[in-house]
């Protein structure tokens, strides 16, 4: 890809916002940290796994190479929602992950969130969603990021139309990004770029975020294939204290909120719901 133009970087702002893989490539080189939001369902699934102490390896393709990658990392492989079984209970479904035993290491293929997470090298990448937006905002500001000279790039992953060629801006990711930007601003980050200001206003102006996401195109898509529970997990707003940060090629909880293992993802969620949210 040719170098992106200077105007695309949103220079001078402490909090910047863009869409998709190209947006990450535009903002990443000029930022101190990149925040990726893929609410339905990559980053929500990462938050559930991180709560249980699982290291999550993002992988950008759902093909035979994912299995080889999992073997190379001595990790379990998350399969497609329709391919789950007793032997393979892990998938991109956050609700299914919560019911499954928590492995030490899990490869989570995703052509959106995973691909964006690996798009920029040399800076930390944080997986955020509606469940951990406030925790992520507080943690980032505590690192000294979110200023004009150490900016945060917030990336809404979006979806793709069935032809896989064209980005579909997804309302759930717009709202998730707005929640993170609102948390950053509340903790002193800024100034906000015009793009970030609009995303924050979009989130703050919606009185019923869970209801809106449940009835949006992506929410209806999941409900139609029998995974409405994934939407319910995704809209557990600020229920999680986990801050999954990409270290090397895997996400781990950098906030130190991960509980001792007590049998699986579900037990970890019980702990996270009552965890102290301050660091």
Phi and psi in degrees as GROMACS dihedral restraints (atoms count N, CA, C in turn):
[ dihedral_restraints ]
;  ai    aj    ak    al  type     phi  dphi    fc
    3     4     5     6     1   -69.9    20    10
    4     5     6     7     1   159.8    20    10
    6     7     8     9     1   -62.3    20    10
    7     8     9    10     1   135.6    20    10
    9    10    11    12     1   -78.1    20    10
   10    11    12    13     1   149.4    20    10
   12    13    14    15     1   -66.8    20    10
   13    14    15    16     1   155.5    20    10
   15    16    17    18     1   -61.0    20    10
   16    17    18    19     1   -34.1    20    10
   18    19    20    21     1   -64.9    20    10
   19    20    21    22     1   -19.2    20    10
   21    22    23    24     1   -77.6    20    10
   22    23    24    25     1    -9.3    20    10
   24    25    26    27     1   -85.7    20    10
   25    26    27    28     1   -12.3    20    10
   27    28    29    30     1    57.2    20    10
   28    29    30    31     1    43.0    20    10
   30    31    32    33     1   -57.5    20    10
   31    32    33    34     1   146.2    20    10
   33    34    35    36     1    94.5    20    10
   34    35    36    37     1   -10.6    20    10
   36    37    38    39     1  -105.0    20    10
   37    38    39    40     1   144.3    20    10
   39    40    41    42     1   -80.1    20    10
   40    41    42    43     1   -23.9    20    10
   42    43    44    45     1  -130.1    20    10
   43    44    45    46     1   123.7    20    10
   45    46    47    48     1  -125.6    20    10
   46    47    48    49     1   152.5    20    10
   48    49    50    51     1  -137.6    20    10
   49    50    51    52     1   137.0    20    10
   51    52    53    54     1  -151.9    20    10
   52    53    54    55     1   178.6    20    10
   54    55    56    57     1  -114.5    20    10
   55    56    57    58     1   137.9    20    10
   57    58    59    60     1    68.2    20    10
   58    59    60    61     1  -171.3    20    10
   60    61    62    63     1   -62.5    20    10
   61    62    63    64     1   -44.2    20    10
   63    64    65    66     1   -66.6    20    10
   64    65    66    67     1   -37.5    20    10
   66    67    68    69     1   -61.6    20    10
   67    68    69    70     1   -39.6    20    10
   69    70    71    72     1   -63.9    20    10
   70    71    72    73     1   -40.0    20    10
   72    73    74    75     1   -69.6    20    10
   73    74    75    76     1   -28.8    20    10
   75    76    77    78     1   -72.9    20    10
   76    77    78    79     1   -45.9    20    10
   78    79    80    81     1   -86.5    20    10
   79    80    81    82     1   -35.7    20    10
   81    82    83    84     1   -51.7    20    10
   82    83    84    85     1   -50.0    20    10
   84    85    86    87     1   -61.5    20    10
   85    86    87    88     1   -22.7    20    10
   87    88    89    90     1  -100.0    20    10
   88    89    90    91     1     6.0    20    10
   90    91    92    93     1  -112.7    20    10
   91    92    93    94     1   156.6    20    10
   93    94    95    96     1   -83.5    20    10
   94    95    96    97     1   -24.7    20    10
   96    97    98    99     1  -155.7    20    10
   97    98    99   100     1   147.4    20    10
   99   100   101   102     1  -117.3    20    10
  100   101   102   103     1   133.7    20    10
  102   103   104   105     1  -112.3    20    10
  103   104   105   106     1   123.4    20    10
  105   106   107   108     1  -105.9    20    10
  106   107   108   109     1   132.1    20    10
  108   109   110   111     1  -123.4    20    10
  109   110   111   112     1   118.1    20    10
  111   112   113   114     1  -139.2    20    10
  112   113   114   115     1    81.3    20    10
  114   115   116   117     1   -63.9    20    10
  115   116   117   118     1   -38.7    20    10
  117   118   119   120     1  -122.5    20    10
  118   119   120   121     1    77.9    20    10
  120   121   122   123     1  -151.5    20    10
  121   122   123   124     1     5.4    20    10
  123   124   125   126     1   -57.6    20    10
  124   125   126   127     1   -56.0    20    10
  126   127   128   129     1   -73.2    20    10
  127   128   129   130     1   -25.8    20    10
  129   130   131   132     1   -65.8    20    10
  130   131   132   133     1   -42.4    20    10
  132   133   134   135     1   -62.6    20    10
  133   134   135   136     1   -40.2    20    10
  135   136   137   138     1   -62.0    20    10
  136   137   138   139     1   -40.2    20    10
  138   139   140   141     1   -63.9    20    10
  139   140   141   142     1   -40.5    20    10
  141   142   143   144     1   -64.2    20    10
  142   143   144   145     1   -43.6    20    10
  144   145   146   147     1   -66.9    20    10
  145   146   147   148     1   -42.6    20    10
  147   148   149   150     1   -61.8    20    10
  148   149   150   151     1   -35.5    20    10
  150   151   152   153     1   -60.3    20    10
  151   152   153   154     1   -29.4    20    10
  153   154   155   156     1   -92.3    20    10
  154   155   156   157     1     3.8    20    10
  156   157   158   159     1    84.8    20    10
  157   158   159   160     1    11.1    20    10
  159   160   161   162     1   -83.0    20    10
  160   161   162   163     1   133.8    20    10
  162   163   164   165     1   -84.6    20    10
  163   164   165   166     1   128.5    20    10
  165   166   167   168     1  -108.8    20    10
  166   167   168   169     1   123.7    20    10
  168   169   170   171     1   -99.2    20    10
  169   170   171   172     1   110.8    20    10
  171   172   173   174     1   -72.5    20    10
  172   173   174   175     1   144.5    20    10
  174   175   176   177     1  -141.3    20    10
  175   176   177   178     1   129.8    20    10
  177   178   179   180     1   -79.3    20    10
  178   179   180   181     1    -9.4    20    10
  180   181   182   183     1  -124.8    20    10
  181   182   183   184     1   142.2    20    10
  183   184   185   186     1  -102.8    20    10
  184   185   186   187     1    70.4    20    10
  186   187   188   189     1  -140.4    20    10
  187   188   189   190     1  -169.7    20    10
  189   190   191   192     1   -64.1    20    10
  190   191   192   193     1   -22.2    20    10
  192   193   194   195     1   -69.1    20    10
  193   194   195   196     1   -23.2    20    10
  195   196   197   198     1   -64.0    20    10
  196   197   198   199     1   -38.9    20    10
  198   199   200   201     1   -64.6    20    10
  199   200   201   202     1   -41.4    20    10
  201   202   203   204     1   -63.7    20    10
  202   203   204   205     1   -40.2    20    10
  204   205   206   207     1   -63.3    20    10
  205   206   207   208     1   -42.0    20    10
  207   208   209   210     1   -61.3    20    10
  208   209   210   211     1   -41.7    20    10
  210   211   212   213     1   -61.7    20    10
  211   212   213   214     1   -41.5    20    10
  213   214   215   216     1   -66.6    20    10
  214   215   216   217     1   -22.7    20    10
  216   217   218   219     1  -103.9    20    10
  217   218   219   220     1     6.6    20    10
  219   220   221   222     1    52.8    20    10
  220   221   222   223     1    45.8    20    10
  222   223   224   225     1  -125.1    20    10
  223   224   225   226     1   157.1    20    10
  225   226   227   228     1   -73.8    20    10
  226   227   228   229     1   154.8    20    10
  228   229   230   231     1  -111.4    20    10
  229   230   231   232     1   127.3    20    10
  231   232   233   234     1   -78.9    20    10
  232   233   234   235     1   128.6    20    10
  234   235   236   237     1   -99.8    20    10
  235   236   237   238     1   175.9    20    10
  237   238   239   240     1   -64.3    20    10
  238   239   240   241     1   154.0    20    10
  240   241   242   243     1   -52.8    20    10
  241   242   243   244     1   -41.8    20    10
  243   244   245   246     1   -75.8    20    10
  244   245   246   247     1   -11.7    20    10
  246   247   248   249     1  -100.0    20    10
  247   248   249   250     1     2.8    20    10
  249   250   251   252     1   -63.8    20    10
  250   251   252   253     1   146.7    20    10
  252   253   254   255     1  -152.9    20    10
  253   254   255   256     1   179.7    20    10
  255   256   257   258     1   -61.1    20    10
  256   257   258   259     1   -35.7    20    10
  258   259   260   261     1   -79.3    20    10
  259   260   261   262     1   -24.4    20    10
  261   262   263   264     1  -131.7    20    10
  262   263   264   265     1    76.1    20    10
  264   265   266   267     1   -86.1    20    10
  265   266   267   268     1     1.4    20    10
  267   268   269   270     1   -98.9    20    10
  268   269   270   271     1   134.3    20    10
  270   271   272   273     1  -152.7    20    10
  271   272   273   274     1  -174.9    20    10
  273   274   275   276     1   -73.0    20    10
  274   275   276   277     1    -6.1    20    10
  276   277   278   279     1   -74.5    20    10
  277   278   279   280     1   114.6    20    10
  279   280   281   282     1   -61.3    20    10
  280   281   282   283     1   -36.5    20    10
  282   283   284   285     1   -65.9    20    10
  283   284   285   286     1   -41.0    20    10
  285   286   287   288     1   -66.6    20    10
  286   287   288   289     1   -39.5    20    10
  288   289   290   291     1   -60.0    20    10
  289   290   291   292     1   -39.5    20    10
  291   292   293   294     1   -63.8    20    10
  292   293   294   295     1   -32.2    20    10
  294   295   296   297     1   -83.1    20    10
  295   296   297   298     1   -20.8    20    10
  297   298   299   300     1   -82.0    20    10
  298   299   300   301     1   157.4    20    10
  300   301   302   303     1   -63.1    20    10
  301   302   303   304     1   143.5    20    10
  303   304   305   306     1   -86.5    20    10
  304   305   306   307     1   113.4    20    10
  306   307   308   309     1   -79.8    20    10
  307   308   309   310     1   163.8    20    10
  309   310   311   312     1   -68.4    20    10
  310   311   312   313     1   -37.1    20    10
  312   313   314   315     1  -138.3    20    10
  313   314   315   316     1   137.4    20    10
  315   316   317   318     1  -141.8    20    10
  316   317   318   319     1   128.6    20    10
  318   319   320   321     1   -90.6    20    10
  319   320   321   322     1   126.5    20    10
  321   322   323   324     1  -120.2    20    10
  322   323   324   325     1    94.5    20    10
  324   325   326   327     1   -70.8    20    10
  325   326   327   328     1   140.2    20    10
  327   328   329   330     1  -164.0    20    10
  328   329   330   331     1   123.7    20    10
  330   331   332   333     1   -74.6    20    10
  331   332   333   334     1   -11.4    20    10
  333   334   335   336     1  -102.9    20    10
  334   335   336   337     1   -78.1    20    10
  336   337   338   339     1   -60.0    20    10
  337   338   339   340     1   -43.7    20    10
  339   340   341   342     1   -64.5    20    10
  340   341   342   343     1   -44.2    20    10
  342   343   344   345     1   -61.9    20    10
  343   344   345   346     1   -41.0    20    10
  345   346   347   348     1   -68.7    20    10
  346   347   348   349     1   -38.2    20    10
  348   349   350   351     1   -58.5    20    10
  349   350   351   352     1   -32.8    20    10
  351   352   353   354     1   -95.0    20    10
  352   353   354   355     1     5.2    20    10
  354   355   356   357     1   -76.7    20    10
  355   356   357   358     1   -27.7    20    10
  357   358   359   360     1  -123.8    20    10
  358   359   360   361     1   129.6    20    10
  360   361   362   363     1  -105.1    20    10
  361   362   363   364     1   154.9    20    10
  363   364   365   366     1    94.1    20    10
  364   365   366   367     1    -4.9    20    10
  366   367   368   369     1  -134.3    20    10
  367   368   369   370     1   156.2    20    10
  369   370   371   372     1   -65.4    20    10
  370   371   372   373     1   147.0    20    10
  372   373   374   375     1  -122.3    20    10
  373   374   375   376     1   128.7    20    10
  375   376   377   378     1  -112.4    20    10
  376   377   378   379     1   135.2    20    10
  378   379   380   381     1   -93.9    20    10
  379   380   381   382     1   116.5    20    10
  381   382   383   384     1  -123.9    20    10
  382   383   384   385     1   157.7    20    10
  384   385   386   387     1  -157.8    20    10
  385   386   387   388     1  -175.1    20    10
  387   388   389   390     1   -65.8    20    10
  388   389   390   391     1   -27.5    20    10
  390   391   392   393     1   -68.6    20    10
  391   392   393   394     1   -31.1    20    10
  393   394   395   396     1  -127.7    20    10
  394   395   396   397     1    19.5    20    10
  396   397   398   399     1   -57.5    20    10
  397   398   399   400     1   -46.4    20    10
  399   400   401   402     1   -66.5    20    10
  400   401   402   403     1   -41.1    20    10
  402   403   404   405     1   -62.3    20    10
  403   404   405   406     1   -42.2    20    10
  405   406   407   408     1   -64.2    20    10
  406   407   408   409     1   -44.6    20    10
  408   409   410   411     1   -60.6    20    10
  409   410   411   412     1   -45.0    20    10
  411   412   413   414     1   -63.9    20    10
  412   413   414   415     1   -45.6    20    10
  414   415   416   417     1   -63.1    20    10
  415   416   417   418     1   -43.5    20    10
  417   418   419   420     1   -62.3    20    10
  418   419   420   421     1   -44.9    20    10
  420   421   422   423     1   -65.0    20    10
  421   422   423   424     1   -35.1    20    10
  423   424   425   426     1   -64.3    20    10
  424   425   426   427     1   -23.4    20    10
  426   427   428   429     1   -81.0    20    10
  427   428   429   430     1    -4.1    20    10
  429   430   431   432     1    87.1    20    10
  430   431   432   433     1    13.1    20    10
  432   433   434   435     1   -97.1    20    10
  433   434   435   436     1   161.1    20    10
  435   436   437   438     1   100.9    20    10
  436   437   438   439     1    27.0    20    10
  438   439   440   441     1  -118.6    20    10
  439   440   441   442     1   171.5    20    10
  441   442   443   444     1   -59.3    20    10
  442   443   444   445     1   -33.0    20    10
  444   445   446   447     1   -97.5    20    10
  445   446   447   448     1    -7.4    20    10
  447   448   449   450     1  -136.6    20    10
  448   449   450   451     1    66.8    20    10
  450   451   452   453     1   -76.1    20    10
  451   452   453   454     1   160.8    20    10
  453   454   455   456     1  -105.6    20    10
  454   455   456   457     1   132.0    20    10
  456   457   458   459     1  -104.5    20    10
  457   458   459   460     1   120.6    20    10
  459   460   461   462     1  -105.8    20    10
  460   461   462   463     1   123.6    20    10
  462   463   464   465     1  -119.2    20    10
  463   464   465   466     1   117.5    20    10
  465   466   467   468     1   -84.1    20    10
  466   467   468   469     1   122.1    20    10
  468   469   470   471     1   -66.5    20    10
  469   470   471   472     1   -42.5    20    10
  471   472   473   474     1    71.7    20    10
  472   473   474   475     1   178.0    20    10
  474   475   476   477     1  -119.1    20    10
  475   476   477   478     1  -175.4    20    10
  477   478   479   480     1  -125.7    20    10
  478   479   480   481     1   148.3    20    10
  480   481   482   483     1   -67.8    20    10
  481   482   483   484     1   162.4    20    10
  483   484   485   486     1   -53.5    20    10
  484   485   486   487     1   -23.9    20    10
  486   487   488   489     1   -76.3    20    10
  487   488   489   490     1    -5.7    20    10
  489   490   491   492     1    65.9    20    10
  490   491   492   493     1     3.9    20    10
  492   493   494   495     1   -97.7    20    10
  493   494   495   496     1   -30.6    20    10
  495   496   497   498     1  -113.4    20    10
  496   497   498   499     1   131.8    20    10
  498   499   500   501     1   -68.0    20    10
  499   500   501   502     1   134.9    20    10
  501   502   503   504     1  -108.8    20    10
  502   503   504   505     1   104.9    20    10
  504   505   506   507     1   -56.4    20    10
  505   506   507   508     1   124.3    20    10
  507   508   509   510     1  -106.4    20    10
  508   509   510   511     1   127.8    20    10
  510   511   512   513     1   -61.6    20    10
  511   512   513   514     1   -32.6    20    10
  513   514   515   516     1   -65.8    20    10
  514   515   516   517     1   -34.4    20    10
  516   517   518   519     1   -76.4    20    10
  517   518   519   520     1   -34.7    20    10
  519   520   521   522     1   -58.7    20    10
  520   521   522   523     1   -45.3    20    10
  522   523   524   525     1   -70.9    20    10
  523   524   525   526     1   -38.8    20    10
  525   526   527   528     1   -62.3    20    10
  526   527   528   529     1   -41.6    20    10
  528   529   530   531     1   -64.1    20    10
  529   530   531   532     1   -41.7    20    10
  531   532   533   534     1   -61.7    20    10
  532   533   534   535     1   -36.9    20    10
  534   535   536   537     1   -65.2    20    10
  535   536   537   538     1   -42.1    20    10
  537   538   539   540     1   -65.5    20    10
  538   539   540   541     1   -44.2    20    10
  540   541   542   543     1   -63.5    20    10
  541   542   543   544     1   -40.1    20    10
  543   544   545   546     1   -60.6    20    10
  544   545   546   547     1   -42.8    20    10
  546   547   548   549     1   -66.1    20    10
  547   548   549   550     1   -39.7    20    10
  549   550   551   552     1   -60.7    20    10
  550   551   552   553     1   -47.1    20    10
  552   553   554   555     1   -64.0    20    10
  553   554   555   556     1   -40.2    20    10
  555   556   557   558     1   -62.7    20    10
  556   557   558   559     1   -26.3    20    10
  558   559   560   561     1   -98.1    20    10
  559   560   561   562     1     9.6    20    10
  561   562   563   564     1   103.2    20    10
  562   563   564   565     1     2.0    20    10
  564   565   566   567     1   -73.3    20    10
  565   566   567   568     1   151.8    20    10
  567   568   569   570     1   153.1    20    10
  568   569   570   571     1   180.0    20    10
  570   571   572   573     1   -72.1    20    10
  571   572   573   574     1   159.6    20    10
  573   574   575   576     1   -87.0    20    10
  574   575   576   577     1   137.0    20    10
  576   577   578   579     1   -67.0    20    10
  577   578   579   580     1   161.4    20    10
  579   580   581   582     1   -54.7    20    10
  580   581   582   583     1   -39.1    20    10
  582   583   584   585     1   -62.3    20    10
  583   584   585   586     1   -42.4    20    10
  585   586   587   588     1   -68.2    20    10
  586   587   588   589     1   -39.3    20    10
  588   589   590   591     1   -60.1    20    10
  589   590   591   592     1   -42.0    20    10
  591   592   593   594     1   -66.4    20    10
  592   593   594   595     1   -40.9    20    10
  594   595   596   597     1   -65.1    20    10
  595   596   597   598     1   -42.8    20    10
  597   598   599   600     1   -62.2    20    10
  598   599   600   601     1   -43.3    20    10
  600   601   602   603     1   -64.1    20    10
  601   602   603   604     1   -36.6    20    10
  603   604   605   606     1   -62.0    20    10
  604   605   606   607     1   -42.9    20    10
  606   607   608   609     1   -69.4    20    10
  607   608   609   610     1   -48.1    20    10
  609   610   611   612     1   -66.3    20    10
  610   611   612   613     1   -23.6    20    10
  612   613   614   615     1   -89.3    20    10
  613   614   615   616     1    -0.1    20    10
  615   616   617   618     1   -98.0    20    10
  616   617   618   619     1   115.9    20    10
  618   619   620   621     1   -72.8    20    10
  619   620   621   622     1   -26.0    20    10
  621   622   623   624     1  -132.8    20    10
  622   623   624   625     1    78.2    20    10
  624   625   626   627     1   -62.7    20    10
  625   626   627   628     1   -46.6    20    10
  627   628   629   630     1   -58.7    20    10
  628   629   630   631     1   -42.5    20    10
  630   631   632   633     1   -65.0    20    10
  631   632   633   634     1   -39.7    20    10
  633   634   635   636     1   -65.1    20    10
  634   635   636   637     1   -43.5    20    10
  636   637   638   639     1   -68.6    20    10
  637   638   639   640     1   -38.2    20    10
  639   640   641   642     1   -60.7    20    10
  640   641   642   643     1   -30.0    20    10
  642   643   644   645     1  -103.0    20    10
  643   644   645   646     1     3.2    20    10
  645   646   647   648     1   -79.6    20    10
  646   647   648   649     1   174.1    20    10
  648   649   650   651     1   -57.7    20    10
  649   650   651   652     1   -44.7    20    10
  651   652   653   654     1   -68.1    20    10
  652   653   654   655     1   -39.4    20    10
  654   655   656   657     1   -63.4    20    10
  655   656   657   658     1   -41.6    20    10
  657   658   659   660     1   -66.1    20    10
  658   659   660   661     1   -36.8    20    10
  660   661   662   663     1   -60.2    20    10
  661   662   663   664     1   -46.7    20    10
  663   664   665   666     1   -66.7    20    10
  664   665   666   667     1   -40.6    20    10
  666   667   668   669     1   -62.3    20    10
  667   668   669   670     1   -37.6    20    10
  669   670   671   672     1   -66.1    20    10
  670   671   672   673     1   -27.9    20    10
  672   673   674   675     1  -100.3    20    10
  673   674   675   676     1    11.7    20    10
  675   676   677   678     1    89.3    20    10
  676   677   678   679     1    18.1    20    10
  678   679   680   681     1  -122.0    20    10
  679   680   681   682     1    40.6    20    10
  681   682   683   684     1   -60.6    20    10
  682   683   684   685     1   -26.1    20    10
  684   685   686   687     1   -62.6    20    10
  685   686   687   688     1   -26.2    20    10
  687   688   689   690     1   -66.1    20    10
  688   689   690   691     1   -36.4    20    10
  690   691   692   693     1   -66.1    20    10
  691   692   693   694     1   -41.4    20    10
  693   694   695   696     1   -59.8    20    10
  694   695   696   697     1   -40.7    20    10
  696   697   698   699     1   -67.5    20    10
  697   698   699   700     1   -42.0    20    10
  699   700   701   702     1   -63.8    20    10
  700   701   702   703     1   -27.0    20    10
  702   703   704   705     1  -101.0    20    10
  703   704   705   706     1    21.2    20    10
  705   706   707   708     1   -77.9    20    10
  706   707   708   709     1    76.2    20    10
  708   709   710   711     1   -63.1    20    10
  709   710   711   712     1   127.0    20    10
  711   712   713   714     1    55.4    20    10
  712   713   714   715     1    34.9    20    10
  714   715   716   717     1   -87.1    20    10
  715   716   717   718     1   -11.9    20    10
  717   718   719   720     1  -118.1    20    10
  718   719   720   721     1   138.2    20    10
  720   721   722   723     1   -97.9    20    10
  721   722   723   724     1     0.4    20    10
  723   724   725   726     1   -73.5    20    10
  724   725   726   727     1   141.9    20    10
  726   727   728   729     1  -125.9    20    10
  727   728   729   730     1    88.0    20    10
  729   730   731   732     1   -73.6    20    10
  730   731   732   733     1   121.3    20    10
  732   733   734   735     1  -119.1    20    10
  733   734   735   736     1   135.5    20    10
  735   736   737   738     1   -76.1    20    10
  736   737   738   739     1   114.7    20    10
  738   739   740   741     1  -119.3    20    10
  739   740   741   742     1   114.7    20    10
  741   742   743   744     1    68.9    20    10
  742   743   744   745     1  -117.1    20    10
  744   745   746   747     1  -118.2    20    10
  745   746   747   748     1    21.2    20    10
  747   748   749   750     1  -141.9    20    10
  748   749   750   751     1   151.8    20    10
  750   751   752   753     1   -87.0    20    10
  751   752   753   754     1   139.6    20    10
  753   754   755   756     1  -138.4    20    10
  754   755   756   757     1   162.5    20    10
  756   757   758   759     1   -80.6    20    10
  757   758   759   760     1   103.1    20    10
  759   760   761   762     1   -78.3    20    10
  760   761   762   763     1   -13.5    20    10
  762   763   764   765     1   -82.3    20    10
  763   764   765   766     1   -10.1    20    10
  765   766   767   768     1    71.4    20    10
  766   767   768   769     1    24.5    20    10
  768   769   770   771     1   -92.5    20    10
  769   770   771   772     1    -1.6    20    10
  771   772   773   774     1   -68.3    20    10
  772   773   774   775     1   127.7    20    10
  774   775   776   777     1   -79.1    20    10
  775   776   777   778     1   167.2    20    10
  777   778   779   780     1   -63.9    20    10
  778   779   780   781     1   146.9    20    10
  780   781   782   783     1   -66.6    20    10
  781   782   783   784     1   133.7    20    10
  783   784   785   786     1  -132.7    20    10
  784   785   786   787     1    37.4    20    10
  786   787   788   789     1   113.0    20    10
  787   788   789   790     1   -13.1    20    10
  789   790   791   792     1   157.7    20    10
  790   791   792   793     1  -174.7    20    10
  792   793   794   795     1   -62.0    20    10
  793   794   795   796     1   -38.9    20    10
  795   796   797   798     1   -62.4    20    10
  796   797   798   799     1   -41.8    20    10
  798   799   800   801     1   -64.0    20    10
  799   800   801   802     1   -38.4    20    10
  801   802   803   804     1   -64.4    20    10
  802   803   804   805     1   -37.2    20    10
  804   805   806   807     1   -63.4    20    10
  805   806   807   808     1   -38.8    20    10
  807   808   809   810     1   -60.2    20    10
  808   809   810   811     1   -41.0    20    10
  810   811   812   813     1   -66.8    20    10
  811   812   813   814     1   -45.6    20    10
  813   814   815   816     1   -62.3    20    10
  814   815   816   817     1   -33.5    20    10
  816   817   818   819     1   -64.2    20    10
  817   818   819   820     1   -25.3    20    10
  819   820   821   822     1  -111.5    20    10
  820   821   822   823     1     8.6    20    10
  822   823   824   825     1   -69.3    20    10
  823   824   825   826     1   147.9    20    10
  825   826   827   828     1   -65.0    20    10
  826   827   828   829     1   125.5    20    10
  828   829   830   831     1   -91.3    20    10
  829   830   831   832     1     7.4    20    10
  831   832   833   834     1  -107.4    20    10
  832   833   834   835     1   150.9    20    10
